[in-house]
Amino acid sequence: MYSAITHGIVVQVEPFFLAEQSDPRDDRFVWAYRVTIENRSDAVVQLLSRYWHITDGRGRVEEVSGPGVVGEQPELAPGDSYQYTSGCPLPTPSGIMLGRYTMRREGGTLFDVEIPAFSLDLPGVKQVLN
């Protein structure tokens, strides 16, 4: 589990490999990731948009942004949490994802919340650090 806290908002990410949706012979490796967002601040916040920076095992970068997550823009009162699952295909057996959510506090103030960097690694493959 990967975790970060920004302005009282905790983001935890748990990635897992989806073997049944992957085809290594065709350079298709698919991961899902479960994200939990917990509001430990003292204000109501709403998740407005997301930004992802995805780097595959060859160093190629893809950037993805858009409104909300999985079609929703959840609002969290203090103490609330929200969880969703999404996925990411890669042409390599490893990669790294990181990003941010743009959120709005009650009253309209916008702020960014860090999504921690997390590793997408094919299970059972020895990792080599450069």
Order of alpha helices (4+ residues) and beta strands (2+ residues): beta-beta-beta-beta-beta-beta-beta-beta-beta
